[in-house]
Amino acid sequence: MNLNELADFLTEQGLEVTLIGNGSQEICQVSSLAHAQADQITFFNDPKRHQELNTTQAGAVILKPEFQALTTANCLLVSNPYYAFAKVSDLLNGFQFTPGIDASASVDKSAKLGNGVYIGAQSVIGASVEIKDHTYIGPGSVVMDRVTIGRQGVIMPNVTIMSDSVIGDQVYLDGGCVIGGQGFGFANDKGEWQKIPQLGRVVIGNRVFVGVNANIHRGAIEDTIIEDNCIIDSLVHIAHNVKVGYGTAIASQVGFAGSTTVGKYCIFGGQVGVNGHIELADGAQFGAKAGVTHSIKSAGNYSGFPAIPTTEWQKNMVRSKHLHEMAQKIRILEKAVQELKTKLE
C-alpha cells in the first residue's frame, strides 16, 4: 500500500491523520526505528529515542504532531502513534485464509456455515452449530452442539467450544483454549461429593481475544459472560458465572473464582487471584500477584495480599524491610520500660 492509502485507512478507523511528505511512497511492512527500510513504516513515541528517529531509514514514521520537526522523513501525524501503528500492522499482517472445508473435517448436516468460512483438518462441527461469514476454524478444533460463532472469527488449532456457547463477532480464540467447560460445582454430604450439573452457557461478546490454553467455564444456572473488547492472556482461568466488563484486560495466570462481577476497563497483572462472589468497580487495576479477597468499590490501583491501595502497600513493603531492626528497638524499649518500672517501685 502507499501512504495515501494508509492515511485513508486510519481515517476510516476514526483517527485524525495528517500526511506530511510523499503520499505515493509504497509501504510493504512495519518495522522498528533502528531497522526499518525504505519500504517500511515505523512509529516514534518516546523523545528519548530521538537519535534513532534522526537516523532511521524508514519510508515513513507515525508520530505526534509536536514531534514532526524532529525528522525529515515522510510522516503520518496522529495523537496516539502506538495505536495507529498497531492498526497499520494488523492491516498489513492480518490473518488470511482460503475458505473451504478440509476433507478430513466432520461437519454435522444440521450445521449452518456462512460465506467464506474455513473448517480445518480433523475439526469437528456438531449439530445445529451456526458459524457466520468469514470465520476460520483451525485444525483439530471441536465445536460442539448448538454453538454460535459470529463473523470474522479466528479459532486457532485445538480449541474446544462446548455446547450452547455463544461467541460474538471478530473473536480470536488462540490454540488450546477451552470455552464452556464444566464449572467446579459440587455439593458435599458427610465427605461425599455430588457433582452439580452446570446448565448455563458461556457468552462472549465482540472483539474479544482469548489466549493460549485459557479456559472459561460455563455457568451453573445463569451464564458466564465476557463483554465486548476484552483481552484475556494465556493460561487464565475464569470460573462459572463470572461476569467480565467491557474493555477489561487480564494478564497471564490470573484466576477468578465463581460468581464474581468485574467492572468495565479493569486491569489485572499476572497471577492475580480473585475471590468468588465479590464485585470489582469499573476501572480497578490490580498489580501482579495481588490477592483480591473482598469487593472493591472504587477505581484505582491495588496491590498485595489482601489487595489494598497500591500506595499503602508500597509503604508497608518499605517498612517490612526494617522489621528485624524494628523488633530489636522494641526489645530495647521494653527493657528500658521494665527497668523504669522497677526503679519507680
C-alpha positions as CSV (number, residue, x, y, z in Angstrom):
1,M,0.0,0.0,0.0
2,N,1.1,3.6,-0.3
3,L,1.0,6.3,2.4
4,N,-2.2,7.9,1.0
5,E,-4.0,4.6,1.3
6,L,-2.7,4.1,4.8
7,A,-3.8,7.6,5.8
8,D,-7.2,6.9,4.4
9,F,-7.4,3.6,6.2
10,L,-6.6,5.2,9.6
11,T,-9.1,7.9,8.9
12,E,-11.8,5.3,8.3
13,Q,-10.8,3.8,11.7
14,G,-11.8,7.0,13.4
15,L,-8.3,8.6,13.8
16,E,-7.4,12.1,12.8
17,V,-4.5,11.8,10.5
18,T,-2.3,14.4,8.7
19,L,0.1,13.1,6.0
20,I,3.4,15.0,5.5
21,G,5.6,14.1,2.6
22,N,5.3,11.8,-0.4
23,G,1.8,10.1,-0.3
24,S,2.8,7.7,-3.1
25,Q,5.6,6.1,-1.0
26,E,5.0,2.4,-1.1
27,I,4.9,0.5,2.3
28,C,5.2,-3.2,2.4
29,Q,5.7,-3.9,6.1
30,V,6.2,-2.4,9.6
31,S,9.5,-2.3,11.5
32,S,11.4,-0.7,14.4
33,L,13.0,2.7,14.1
34,A,16.5,1.2,14.1
35,H,15.9,-1.5,11.5
36,A,13.2,0.0,9.2
37,Q,14.0,0.1,5.4
38,A,12.7,2.4,2.7
39,D,9.6,0.3,2.0
40,Q,8.7,0.0,5.7
41,I,6.8,2.2,8.2
42,T,7.7,2.7,11.9
43,F,6.5,4.8,14.8
44,F,8.0,7.3,17.3
45,N,6.6,7.8,20.7
46,D,9.5,8.4,23.1
47,P,11.6,11.6,22.9
48,K,14.5,9.8,24.5
49,R,14.8,7.9,21.2
50,H,15.2,11.0,19.1
51,Q,18.7,9.8,17.8
52,E,17.1,6.7,16.3
53,L,14.5,8.9,14.7
54,N,17.2,11.0,13.2
55,T,19.0,8.0,11.6
56,T,16.0,5.8,10.7
57,Q,15.8,4.7,7.0
58,A,12.1,4.1,7.2
59,G,9.9,5.1,4.3
60,A,7.5,6.8,6.8
61,V,7.1,7.4,10.5
62,I,3.9,7.6,12.6
63,L,4.3,10.2,15.3
64,K,2.6,13.0,17.2
65,P,2.3,16.4,15.5
66,E,4.6,18.0,18.1
67,F,7.5,15.7,17.1
68,Q,7.2,16.4,13.4
69,A,10.2,18.9,13.4
70,L,12.5,16.1,14.7
71,T,12.5,14.3,11.3
72,T,12.7,14.9,7.6
73,A,11.0,11.5,6.8
74,N,7.5,11.1,5.4
75,C,5.1,11.3,8.4
76,L,1.7,10.3,9.5
77,L,0.7,12.7,12.3
78,V,-1.7,11.2,14.9
79,S,-2.4,11.7,18.6
80,N,-1.7,8.1,19.5
81,P,1.2,6.7,17.4
82,Y,1.4,3.3,19.0
83,Y,-2.3,2.6,18.5
84,A,-2.1,3.8,14.8
85,F,1.0,1.6,14.3
86,A,-1.0,-1.4,15.7
87,K,-3.8,-0.7,13.2
88,V,-1.4,-0.5,10.3
89,S,0.5,-3.6,11.4
90,D,-2.8,-5.5,11.6
91,L,-3.8,-4.3,8.2
92,L,-0.5,-5.4,6.6
93,N,-0.3,-8.7,8.5
94,G,-3.9,-9.6,9.3
95,F,-4.9,-13.3,9.4
96,Q,-5.7,-14.5,6.0
97,F,-7.1,-17.9,4.8
98,T,-8.7,-19.5,1.8
99,P,-12.3,-20.6,2.5
100,G,-13.3,-24.2,2.3
101,I,-13.8,-27.4,4.3
102,D,-10.9,-29.9,4.7
103,A,-11.8,-33.4,3.6
104,S,-10.9,-34.8,7.0
105,A,-13.2,-32.5,8.9
106,S,-16.5,-33.7,10.3
107,V,-19.4,-31.3,9.9
108,D,-22.9,-32.2,11.0
109,K,-25.5,-31.9,8.3
110,S,-27.6,-29.6,10.5
111,A,-24.7,-27.1,10.9
112,K,-25.2,-23.7,9.2
113,L,-22.0,-22.2,7.7
114,G,-21.8,-18.7,6.4
115,N,-20.0,-17.4,3.4
116,G,-16.2,-17.6,3.3
117,V,-15.9,-20.0,6.2
118,Y,-12.9,-22.3,6.6
119,I,-13.0,-25.6,8.5
120,G,-9.6,-27.2,9.2
121,A,-8.3,-30.7,9.1
122,Q,-9.7,-33.1,11.7
123,S,-12.0,-30.4,13.1
124,V,-15.5,-31.5,14.4
125,I,-18.6,-29.3,14.0
126,G,-21.6,-30.5,15.9
127,A,-25.3,-30.5,15.4
128,S,-27.2,-27.1,15.0
129,V,-23.9,-25.1,15.1
130,E,-24.0,-21.7,13.3
131,I,-20.8,-20.3,12.1
132,K,-21.2,-16.9,10.4
133,D,-19.4,-15.3,7.5
134,H,-15.6,-15.3,7.0
135,T,-14.7,-17.2,10.2
136,Y,-11.8,-19.6,10.4
137,I,-11.8,-22.9,12.4
138,G,-8.3,-24.2,12.8
139,P,-7.2,-27.9,12.6
140,G,-8.2,-30.2,15.4
141,S,-10.8,-27.8,16.9
142,V,-14.1,-29.1,18.3
143,V,-17.3,-27.0,18.2
144,M,-20.0,-28.9,20.0
145,D,-23.8,-28.8,19.5
146,R,-25.8,-25.6,19.3
147,V,-22.7,-23.3,19.4
148,T,-23.0,-19.9,17.6
149,I,-19.8,-18.2,16.3
150,G,-20.0,-14.7,14.8
151,R,-18.5,-13.1,11.8
152,Q,-14.7,-12.8,11.1
153,G,-13.7,-15.0,14.0
154,V,-10.4,-16.8,14.2
155,I,-10.5,-20.1,16.1
156,M,-6.9,-21.5,16.2
157,P,-5.9,-25.2,16.3
158,N,-7.1,-27.5,19.0
159,V,-9.7,-25.1,20.5
160,T,-12.7,-26.7,22.2
161,I,-16.0,-24.8,22.4
162,M,-18.5,-26.7,24.4
163,S,-22.3,-27.0,23.7
164,D,-24.5,-23.9,23.7
165,S,-21.7,-21.4,23.9
166,V,-22.2,-18.0,22.1
167,I,-19.2,-16.4,20.5
168,G,-19.5,-12.8,19.1
169,D,-18.0,-11.2,16.0
170,Q,-14.3,-10.8,15.5
171,V,-13.4,-13.0,18.4
172,Y,-9.9,-14.6,18.4
173,L,-9.5,-17.8,20.4
174,D,-5.9,-19.0,20.5
175,G,-4.7,-22.6,20.4
176,G,-5.8,-25.0,23.1
177,C,-8.2,-22.8,24.9
178,V,-11.5,-24.3,26.2
179,I,-14.7,-22.4,26.2
180,G,-17.7,-23.7,28.2
181,G,-16.1,-26.4,30.2
182,Q,-17.9,-27.7,33.3
183,G,-17.9,-25.3,36.3
184,F,-16.4,-26.5,39.5
185,G,-19.7,-27.1,41.3
186,F,-20.1,-29.8,43.9
187,A,-22.2,-30.4,47.0
188,N,-20.9,-32.3,50.0
189,D,-22.6,-34.5,52.5
190,K,-20.5,-36.2,55.2
191,G,-17.4,-36.1,53.0
192,E,-19.1,-37.4,49.8
193,W,-19.1,-35.1,46.8
194,Q,-22.1,-34.8,44.5
195,K,-21.5,-33.0,41.1
196,I,-23.9,-30.2,40.3
197,P,-24.7,-30.2,36.5
198,Q,-23.7,-26.9,35.0
199,L,-26.6,-25.7,32.9
200,G,-25.6,-22.1,32.0
201,R,-23.6,-21.0,28.9
202,V,-20.5,-19.0,28.1
203,V,-21.5,-15.8,26.2
204,I,-18.5,-13.9,24.7
205,G,-19.1,-10.5,23.1
206,N,-17.5,-8.9,20.1
207,R,-13.8,-8.2,19.5
208,V,-12.6,-10.4,22.3
209,F,-9.1,-12.0,22.4
210,V,-8.6,-15.2,24.4
211,G,-5.0,-16.5,24.7
212,V,-3.4,-20.0,24.5
213,N,-4.7,-22.6,26.9
214,A,-7.1,-20.2,28.7
215,N,-10.3,-21.6,30.0
216,I,-13.7,-20.1,30.6
217,H,-16.3,-22.3,32.5
218,R,-20.0,-22.3,31.7
219,G,-22.4,-21.0,34.3
220,A,-24.1,-23.2,36.9
221,I,-27.6,-21.9,36.1
222,E,-27.0,-18.4,34.7
223,D,-24.4,-17.6,32.1
224,T,-20.7,-16.8,32.3
225,I,-20.3,-13.5,30.4
226,I,-17.3,-11.8,28.8
227,E,-18.4,-8.4,27.4
228,D,-17.1,-6.7,24.2
229,N,-13.5,-5.6,23.7
230,C,-11.9,-7.7,26.4
231,I,-8.4,-9.1,26.1
232,I,-7.5,-12.3,28.1
233,D,-4.0,-13.7,28.1
234,S,-2.8,-17.3,28.1
235,L,-3.5,-19.7,31.0
236,V,-6.2,-17.5,32.5
237,H,-9.0,-19.3,34.4
238,I,-12.5,-17.8,34.6
239,A,-14.9,-19.8,36.7
240,H,-18.6,-20.3,36.4
241,N,-21.0,-17.3,36.5
242,V,-18.2,-14.7,36.4
243,K,-19.1,-11.6,34.5
244,V,-16.2,-9.6,33.0
245,G,-17.0,-6.0,32.0
246,Y,-16.3,-4.1,28.8
247,G,-12.7,-3.4,27.8
248,T,-11.1,-5.4,30.7
249,A,-7.5,-6.6,30.3
250,I,-6.4,-9.8,32.0
251,A,-2.7,-10.9,32.0
252,S,-1.4,-14.5,32.2
253,Q,-2.2,-16.9,35.0
254,V,-4.9,-14.8,36.6
255,G,-7.6,-16.9,38.3
256,F,-11.2,-15.9,39.0
257,A,-13.4,-17.9,41.4
258,G,-17.1,-18.3,40.7
259,S,-19.8,-15.6,40.6
260,T,-17.6,-12.6,40.7
261,T,-18.6,-9.5,38.8
262,V,-15.8,-7.5,37.2
263,G,-16.4,-3.9,36.1
264,K,-15.6,-2.1,32.9
265,Y,-12.0,-1.3,32.0
266,C,-10.4,-3.2,34.8
267,I,-6.8,-4.4,34.5
268,F,-5.3,-7.5,36.1
269,G,-1.5,-8.1,36.2
270,G,0.0,-11.6,36.1
271,Q,-1.0,-14.2,38.6
272,V,-3.7,-12.1,40.4
273,G,-6.1,-14.3,42.4
274,V,-9.7,-13.1,42.6
275,N,-12.1,-14.5,45.3
276,G,-15.6,-15.6,44.4
277,H,-18.9,-13.8,44.9
278,I,-17.4,-10.3,45.0
279,E,-17.8,-7.2,42.9
280,L,-15.0,-5.1,41.4
281,A,-15.6,-1.5,40.4
282,D,-15.1,0.0,37.0
283,G,-11.5,1.0,36.4
284,A,-10.0,-1.1,39.2
285,Q,-6.4,-2.1,38.5
286,F,-4.5,-4.9,40.2
287,G,-0.8,-5.4,40.4
288,A,0.9,-8.8,39.7
289,K,0.2,-11.5,42.3
290,A,-2.4,-9.4,44.1
291,G,-4.9,-11.4,46.2
292,V,-8.4,-9.8,45.7
293,T,-10.3,-11.2,48.7
294,H,-13.1,-8.7,49.0
295,S,-15.2,-6.4,46.9
296,I,-13.5,-3.2,45.5
297,K,-15.9,-0.3,45.5
298,S,-13.8,2.4,43.7
299,A,-11.4,2.7,40.8
300,G,-7.7,2.9,41.5
301,N,-4.6,0.8,41.8
302,Y,-4.5,-2.2,44.2
303,S,-1.6,-4.5,45.2
304,G,-0.6,-7.1,47.8
305,F,-2.4,-9.8,49.7
306,P,-5.1,-9.0,50.6
307,A,-5.2,-6.3,47.9
308,I,-5.1,-2.8,49.3
309,P,-4.5,0.6,47.6
310,T,-1.0,0.4,46.0
311,T,0.3,3.5,47.8
312,E,-0.5,1.8,51.1
313,W,1.0,-1.5,50.0
314,Q,4.2,0.3,48.9
315,K,4.6,1.9,52.3
316,N,4.1,-1.4,54.0
317,M,6.7,-3.1,51.8
318,V,9.2,-0.4,52.7
319,R,8.6,-0.9,56.4
320,S,8.7,-4.6,56.1
321,K,12.4,-4.4,55.1
322,H,13.2,-3.0,58.5
323,L,11.2,-5.5,60.6
324,H,14.2,-7.0,62.3
325,E,15.6,-3.6,63.1
326,M,12.3,-2.5,64.5
327,A,12.0,-5.7,66.6
328,Q,15.4,-5.0,68.2
329,K,14.4,-1.5,69.0
330,I,11.1,-2.7,70.6
331,R,13.1,-5.2,72.8
332,I,15.4,-2.4,73.9
333,L,12.4,-0.1,74.7
334,E,10.6,-2.9,76.6
335,K,13.7,-3.5,78.6
336,A,14.1,0.3,79.4
337,V,10.4,0.5,80.4
338,Q,10.8,-2.5,82.7
339,E,13.9,-1.0,84.3
340,L,12.0,2.3,84.8
341,K,9.0,0.5,86.4
342,T,11.5,-1.3,88.8
343,K,13.0,2.0,89.8
344,L,9.6,3.6,90.4
345,E,8.5,0.6,92.6
